[in-house]
Amino acid sequence: MIKFFYFISFFVVVFSSVHSSENKKDEEISMNLIAKNCNGCHGWDAKGVENLYSITKLSYDHFIERMMYFKKDKNNSVMKRILDVFSENDIINLADFYYKKEISE
């Protein structure tokens, strides 16, 4: 439980830097750090691990739809607690990070 608390605390601190960022490069770095937190559960490069879904196998729109669902979900899930600090725009920025990065590669 303490590890989870530290994970969430780190996530909130890193995420808050996205909001205060005035430089696009700083925002990209912050999104990279946030995505690395996703990798903690969803595996390296978010390709999924046993019992947890791959983020990268979802379509761009489905990713946003699922994140919005988790954010608004009434259950006390891990994803709900993580996404409480995200705005809808933040979710779109994270989707852009994952999916637009792949297009440019």
C-alpha positions as CSV (number, residue, x, y, z in Angstrom):
1,M,0.0,0.0,0.0
2,I,2.9,2.4,0.8
3,K,4.4,1.7,-2.6
4,F,1.1,2.6,-4.2
5,F,1.0,5.8,-2.2
6,Y,4.5,6.7,-3.4
7,F,3.6,5.8,-7.0
8,I,0.5,8.1,-6.9
9,S,2.4,10.9,-5.2
10,F,5.1,10.8,-7.8
11,F,2.6,10.6,-10.5
12,V,0.7,13.7,-9.2
13,V,4.0,15.7,-8.8
14,V,5.1,14.8,-12.3
15,F,1.7,15.5,-13.8
16,S,1.4,18.9,-12.1
17,S,4.5,20.0,-14.0
18,V,2.6,19.5,-17.3
19,H,0.1,22.2,-16.2
20,S,2.8,24.7,-15.2
21,S,4.8,24.1,-18.4
22,E,5.1,27.0,-20.7
23,N,7.5,25.3,-23.1
24,K,6.3,22.6,-25.5
25,K,9.6,20.7,-25.0
26,D,9.0,20.7,-21.3
27,E,5.5,19.3,-21.9
28,E,6.9,16.5,-24.1
29,I,9.4,15.6,-21.3
30,S,6.6,15.6,-18.8
31,M,4.3,13.4,-20.9
32,N,7.3,11.1,-21.4
33,L,7.6,10.8,-17.6
34,I,3.8,10.2,-17.2
35,A,3.9,7.5,-19.9
36,K,6.8,5.8,-18.0
37,N,4.5,5.6,-15.0
38,C,2.0,3.9,-17.2
39,N,4.7,1.4,-18.2
40,G,5.0,0.4,-14.5
41,C,1.8,-1.5,-14.9
42,H,1.2,-1.9,-18.6
43,G,4.7,-3.0,-19.5
44,W,7.7,-1.6,-21.4
45,D,6.4,0.7,-24.2
46,A,2.9,0.1,-22.9
47,K,2.5,-3.1,-24.9
48,G,0.8,-5.0,-22.1
49,V,1.7,-7.6,-19.6
50,E,-0.1,-10.6,-18.1
51,N,-3.6,-9.5,-17.0
52,L,-3.1,-5.9,-18.0
53,Y,-4.0,-4.5,-21.4
54,S,-1.7,-3.1,-24.0
55,I,-2.2,0.7,-24.4
56,T,-0.7,0.7,-27.9
57,K,-3.2,-1.8,-29.3
58,L,-6.1,0.5,-28.8
59,S,-7.0,3.1,-31.4
60,Y,-6.4,6.7,-30.6
61,D,-10.2,7.3,-30.1
62,H,-10.7,4.2,-28.1
63,F,-7.8,5.1,-25.8
64,I,-9.4,8.5,-25.1
65,E,-12.8,6.8,-24.6
66,R,-11.4,4.3,-22.1
67,M,-9.5,7.0,-20.2
68,M,-12.7,9.2,-20.0
69,Y,-14.6,6.1,-18.8
70,F,-12.1,5.4,-16.1
71,K,-12.0,9.0,-15.0
72,K,-15.8,9.1,-14.6
73,D,-16.1,5.6,-13.2
74,K,-17.6,5.4,-9.7
75,N,-15.6,2.4,-8.7
76,N,-12.4,2.9,-6.7
77,S,-10.1,1.4,-9.3
78,V,-6.5,2.2,-9.7
79,M,-7.2,3.9,-13.0
80,K,-9.9,6.0,-11.5
81,R,-7.5,7.3,-8.8
82,I,-4.8,8.0,-11.3
83,L,-7.1,9.9,-13.7
84,D,-8.7,12.0,-11.0
85,V,-5.9,14.6,-11.6
86,F,-6.3,14.6,-15.4
87,S,-8.4,17.1,-17.3
88,E,-10.0,16.0,-20.5
89,N,-7.3,18.0,-22.3
90,D,-4.6,16.1,-20.4
91,I,-6.1,12.8,-21.6
92,I,-6.0,14.0,-25.2
93,N,-2.4,15.2,-24.7
94,L,-1.4,11.7,-23.4
95,A,-3.2,10.1,-26.4
96,D,-1.3,12.4,-28.7
97,F,1.9,11.4,-27.0
98,Y,1.3,7.7,-27.5
99,Y,-0.3,7.7,-30.9
100,K,1.1,10.6,-32.8
101,K,4.6,9.5,-31.7
102,E,4.0,6.2,-33.5
103,I,2.8,8.0,-36.7
104,S,6.0,10.1,-36.8
105,E,8.4,7.1,-36.3
